[in-house]
Amino acid sequence: MTKMTAPSEAFASSAHINAETYETMYQRSVEDPVSFWAEQGKVLDWMEPYTQVKKTCFDFGRVDIKWYSDGVLNV
């Protein structure tokens, strides 16, 4: 079994997110992924903004998943 060690209080207090906020965000991402990721996409500075958050195809033999496919980033 992998040994787990809790972070120090000093380290945890400097984190950008706490366990409660993470859980809330996770639930939103599962329950309404398109809205959640549309909101997250706004955090980035787009050279050309996206108009569609997620585009998927699950047809046999041609599974395709694209996020922000028509947007352009300078990364």
VENHU-V55783 format. One record per backbone hydrogen bond with DSSP energy under -0.5 kcal/mol. NH is the residue of the N-H (numbers start at 1). CO is the residue of the C=O. E is the energy in kcal/mol with one decimal. If there is no record, write none. Layout:
BEGIN
nh: (NH:NH)
co: (CO:CO)
e: (E:E)
END
This chain:
BEGIN
nh: (12:13:14:14:15:22:23:24:25:26:27:28:29:30:31:32:36:37:38:39:40:41:42:42:43:44:46:47:48:55:57:62:64:66:68:71:72:75)
co: (8:9:10:11:12:18:19:20:21:22:23:24:25:26:27:28:32:33:34:35:36:37:38:39:40:41:44:72:72:66:64:59:57:55:53:68:48:73)
e: (-2.7:-2.5:-0.8:-0.8:-1.3:-2.6:-2.4:-2.1:-2.7:-3.0:-2.4:-2.1:-2.4:-1.7:-2.8:-2.6:-2.4:-2.8:-1.8:-2.1:-2.1:-2.2:-0.8:-0.7:-1.6:-1.0:-0.8:-2.5:-1.6:-2.8:-2.4:-2.2:-2.8:-2.7:-3.1:-1.8:-2.6:-0.8)
END
